Structures are given as structure tokens and as C-alpha cells.
């Protein structure tokens, strides 16, 4: 990966670049009925997805593994996707 975003960058490259260059800029907002609004900045997305990856790795999930995911429309869903990407799992 180069320091300049462009062709060849993975989704994780983009995430980590945004977390490094604009850490406190809002990445996304979830408005969930009955649960309120959750806002995550790029630094928090990177931190949480890395933490989820560590937890999954401790439980034996690794590169090439396939993981079934059953989550609703919550912030944890894309965070888990990023975590699985960090591990090389699908």
C-alpha cells in the first residue's frame, strides 16, 4: 500500500487511511427505532473492528475460515465484516 489512496487499495486500506488522516470525522450514523442514534468516527470504526478481530482470533478464527453471521441492521454488522477482513476470513 502506498500513502496515496488509489487503485489496488483494499477496503481495509481505505478504512485505516481514513482512521489515520481524519480520525474524528464521522464514518457513519445508525438510526435504530427504539435504540436511538449511534455515530461512529473513523478512529472508532478502526478500533472496534480491530478489537473484534482480536476476539475472534482468540477463539480460533483465522485466514480462510468461513464465518456465518446473523446480525440485524446494527453498527456491529459492518464492524464484524471489517474484523473478518482483518483476519482474512470470509
PEPE-V352078 format. One record per helix or strand of 3 or more residues. SS is the DSSP state (H for helix, E for strand). FROM is the first residue (numbers start at 1). LEN is the number of residues. If there is no record, write none. Layout:
ss=SS from=FROM len=LEN
ss=SS from=FROM len=LEN
//
This chain:
ss=H from=11 len=11
ss=E from=26 len=7
ss=E from=36 len=6
ss=H from=42 len=17
ss=H from=75 len=13
//
